[in-house]
Amino acid sequence: MADDKLFIPLILGTPRMNRESEHVAKWVFAKMKERTDIEAQSFDVRDFELPRDQYGTEIGHLFPEWRDAIIRADGLVVVTPEYNHGYPAPLKNVLDHLLGEWGRKPIGFVSHGAASGGARAVEQLRQVAVELGMVPLRRQVAIPRIWAALDERGVLRDPPITEAEAMLNGLGWWATRLRAIRTGAAVTRGATT
């Protein structure tokens, strides 16, 4: 692991059984691992049994690996389905259990669903991200008609490679600049993506 690599966790945002999101998250995580500028780590909301009455610093004692990863993170990728025009409640709960740890970090979204590909869920998550002090990316990956997008082995038939690369490029651009602001380091000029 090089010191200049960006540390970007991925969170799989639904705990449902037989979830298509798991296949999508594996594909996105593999794309992240292919990059030379990103060190990736994967998390799953299934691994969190969060209390309903404890927020903020209390969560550090319950899930220190998650809290430490977000403190260290230069950005975040969220993989979410769209359920009834929204995103899963467990994802909101995981996001809400941390506060200042999110600040000044970009967030990219990969969604799936019916015709909209999860776009409505992401629109709601953008509002949450802004309230957490994050920078939501304009570019996202949306996979419509997920039931037809995956083959019988759970592999995307026509993976949105161009969209994923554009989102990850934008995430890298923002993460580099925001890390420099957080740490007071100089930023090399570069084109926006």
C-alpha positions as CSV (number, residue, x, y, z in Angstrom):
1,M,0.0,0.0,0.0
2,A,1.5,3.3,-1.1
3,D,1.0,6.4,1.0
4,D,-0.3,8.3,-2.0
5,K,-3.1,5.9,-2.7
6,L,-6.6,7.1,-1.9
7,F,-8.4,4.9,0.7
8,I,-12.0,4.4,-0.5
9,P,-14.3,2.1,1.4
10,L,-17.3,0.6,-0.4
11,I,-20.6,0.0,1.5
12,L,-23.2,-2.5,0.3
13,G,-26.4,-0.9,1.5
14,T,-29.0,-3.6,1.8
15,P,-29.2,-6.6,4.1
16,R,-32.0,-8.4,2.1
17,M,-31.8,-12.0,1.2
18,N,-31.2,-12.9,-2.5
19,R,-30.0,-9.4,-3.1
20,E,-28.8,-8.4,-6.6
21,S,-26.8,-5.7,-4.9
22,E,-24.2,-8.2,-3.8
23,H,-23.4,-9.0,-7.4
24,V,-23.2,-5.4,-8.3
25,A,-21.0,-4.6,-5.3
26,K,-18.6,-7.4,-6.1
27,W,-18.2,-6.0,-9.7
28,V,-17.7,-2.4,-8.5
29,F,-15.2,-3.5,-5.8
30,A,-13.2,-5.4,-8.5
31,K,-13.2,-2.3,-10.6
32,M,-11.9,-0.3,-7.6
33,K,-9.2,-2.9,-6.9
34,E,-8.0,-2.7,-10.6
35,R,-7.0,0.9,-10.1
36,T,-3.5,1.9,-9.1
37,D,-4.7,5.1,-7.3
38,I,-7.2,3.4,-4.9
39,E,-6.9,1.2,-1.9
40,A,-10.4,-0.3,-1.4
41,Q,-12.1,-2.0,1.5
42,S,-15.6,-3.5,1.4
43,F,-18.3,-3.3,4.1
44,D,-21.8,-4.7,4.2
45,V,-24.7,-3.4,6.2
46,R,-25.5,-7.1,7.1
47,D,-22.4,-6.9,9.4
48,F,-23.9,-4.1,11.4
49,E,-26.5,-4.6,14.1
50,L,-26.8,-1.1,15.1
51,P,-28.6,0.1,18.2
52,R,-31.4,2.5,17.6
53,D,-30.6,4.8,20.5
54,Q,-26.9,5.4,20.3
55,Y,-25.3,7.8,17.8
56,G,-22.0,9.6,17.4
57,T,-19.0,8.5,19.4
58,E,-20.7,5.4,20.9
59,I,-20.5,3.6,17.6
60,G,-16.8,3.6,17.7
61,H,-16.9,1.1,20.6
62,L,-19.4,-1.1,18.7
63,F,-17.8,-1.1,15.3
64,P,-14.3,0.3,15.5
65,E,-13.2,-1.1,12.2
66,W,-16.0,0.8,10.4
67,R,-15.4,4.0,12.3
68,D,-11.6,3.8,11.8
69,A,-12.1,3.1,8.1
70,I,-14.3,6.2,7.7
71,I,-11.9,8.4,9.7
72,R,-9.1,7.3,7.4
73,A,-11.2,7.3,4.2
74,D,-10.6,9.8,1.4
75,G,-14.0,9.1,0.0
76,L,-16.8,6.5,-0.1
77,V,-18.7,4.4,-2.7
78,V,-22.2,3.4,-1.9
79,V,-24.0,0.5,-3.7
80,T,-27.7,0.6,-3.2
81,P,-30.9,-0.7,-4.6
82,E,-34.0,1.3,-4.9
83,Y,-37.0,0.1,-2.8
84,N,-40.3,1.9,-3.3
85,H,-38.6,5.0,-4.7
86,G,-36.1,5.2,-1.8
87,Y,-33.0,3.6,-0.4
88,P,-32.8,0.9,2.4
89,A,-33.3,2.0,6.0
90,P,-30.3,0.0,7.2
91,L,-28.0,2.1,5.0
92,K,-29.4,5.3,6.5
93,N,-28.8,3.9,10.0
94,V,-25.2,3.1,9.2
95,L,-24.6,6.6,7.8
96,D,-26.3,8.3,10.7
97,H,-24.1,6.5,13.3
98,L,-21.1,8.6,12.4
99,L,-21.0,12.4,12.3
100,G,-17.9,14.4,11.8
101,E,-16.0,11.5,10.3
102,W,-17.7,12.1,7.0
103,G,-16.7,15.7,6.5
104,R,-15.1,17.0,3.4
105,K,-15.0,13.6,1.6
106,P,-16.5,12.8,-1.8
107,I,-19.1,10.1,-2.2
108,G,-20.0,8.1,-5.3
109,F,-23.1,6.1,-6.0
110,V,-23.8,2.8,-7.7
111,S,-27.5,2.0,-7.8
112,H,-29.9,-0.5,-9.4
113,G,-33.6,-0.9,-9.6
114,A,-36.4,-0.9,-12.2
115,A,-36.6,1.5,-15.1
116,S,-34.8,4.3,-13.3
117,G,-31.9,2.1,-12.2
118,G,-32.1,3.4,-8.7
119,A,-31.8,7.1,-9.5
120,R,-34.5,8.1,-7.0
121,A,-32.7,6.4,-4.2
122,V,-29.5,8.2,-5.1
123,E,-31.3,11.6,-5.3
124,Q,-32.3,11.1,-1.6
125,L,-28.9,9.9,-0.6
126,R,-27.3,13.0,-2.1
127,Q,-29.3,15.1,0.4
128,V,-28.1,13.0,3.2
129,A,-24.5,13.2,2.0
130,V,-24.6,17.0,1.9
131,E,-26.0,17.1,5.4
132,L,-23.1,14.9,6.5
133,G,-20.6,17.3,5.0
134,M,-19.7,15.1,2.1
135,V,-19.4,16.0,-1.6
136,P,-21.8,13.9,-3.7
137,L,-20.5,13.3,-7.2
138,R,-22.6,14.3,-10.2
139,R,-21.6,11.1,-12.1
140,Q,-23.2,7.9,-10.9
141,V,-23.7,4.3,-12.1
142,A,-27.3,3.3,-12.5
143,I,-28.3,-0.2,-13.6
144,P,-31.9,-0.4,-14.8
145,R,-34.0,-3.5,-14.8
146,I,-31.5,-5.4,-12.6
147,W,-33.4,-8.7,-12.9
148,A,-32.5,-8.7,-16.7
149,A,-29.0,-7.1,-16.3
150,L,-27.6,-10.1,-14.4
151,D,-27.1,-13.6,-15.9
152,E,-27.9,-16.8,-14.1
153,R,-24.5,-16.7,-12.4
154,G,-25.1,-13.1,-11.1
155,V,-22.7,-11.6,-13.6
156,L,-23.6,-8.3,-15.3
157,R,-24.5,-9.0,-19.0
158,D,-23.4,-5.6,-20.2
159,P,-21.5,-4.0,-17.3
160,P,-21.5,-0.2,-17.3
161,I,-17.7,0.1,-17.5
162,T,-17.6,3.6,-19.0
163,E,-19.9,5.0,-16.3
164,A,-18.0,3.2,-13.5
165,E,-14.7,4.5,-14.8
166,A,-16.1,8.1,-15.0
167,M,-17.5,7.9,-11.5
168,L,-14.2,6.5,-10.1
169,N,-12.2,9.1,-12.0
170,G,-14.3,11.8,-10.5
171,L,-14.1,10.3,-7.1
172,G,-10.3,10.2,-7.4
173,W,-10.1,13.8,-8.6
174,W,-12.3,15.1,-5.7
175,A,-10.7,12.8,-3.1
176,T,-7.2,14.0,-4.0
177,R,-8.2,17.7,-3.7
178,L,-10.3,17.3,-0.5
179,R,-7.6,15.3,1.2
180,A,-5.1,18.1,0.4
181,I,-7.5,20.6,1.9
182,R,-8.0,18.4,5.0
183,T,-4.3,17.9,5.5
184,G,-3.1,21.3,4.2
185,A,-1.0,19.7,1.4
186,A,-0.4,21.2,-2.0
187,V,-2.5,19.9,-4.9
188,T,-1.1,19.3,-8.4
189,R,-3.2,21.0,-11.1
190,G,-5.2,18.6,-13.2
191,A,-8.3,18.6,-15.5
192,T,-11.7,17.9,-14.0
193,T,-13.4,14.7,-15.0
